[in-house]
């Protein structure tokens, strides 16, 4: 059974993991692409919603791993010009091996001084 190239998340795949010869790799991006402009010094929280009980999250900025950013959310307490960039999250699952879900990018392109 091939359910690849759809919009399934781990909540859809986990219950079906025991089906023999199921193929689920390569799913659509999660969420929606966004461009965010926020005042310098403000805080911001990125969030991605992916169903499933055995998910592992890793946030990236400009395709580089953000250390300790392993939750469905990633917060920046005080934004600065260095905070500008493209953020996205990669989600894996300990039950549905062989699939990584990727979020659409969130572009934090420029910040305005207060």
HELIX and SHEET records of a PDB file:
HELIX    1   1 UNK A   10  UNK A   13  1                                   4    
HELIX    2   2 UNK A   14  UNK A   16  5                                   3    
HELIX    3   3 UNK A   81  UNK A   83  5                                   3    
SHEET    1   A 5 UNK A  34  UNK A  39  0                                        
SHEET    2   A 5 UNK A 106  UNK A 112  1                                        
SHEET    3   A 5 UNK A  85  UNK A  93 -1                                        
SHEET    4   A 5 UNK A  55  UNK A  61 -1                                        
SHEET    5   A 5 UNK A  64  UNK A  65 -1                                        
SHEET    1   B 4 UNK A  34  UNK A  39  0                                        
SHEET    2   B 4 UNK A 106  UNK A 112  1                                        
SHEET    3   B 4 UNK A  85  UNK A  93 -1                                        
SHEET    4   B 4 UNK A 101  UNK A 102 -1                                        
SHEET    1   C 2 UNK A  44  UNK A  47  0                                        
SHEET    2   C 2 UNK A  73  UNK A  76 -1                                        
END                                                                             
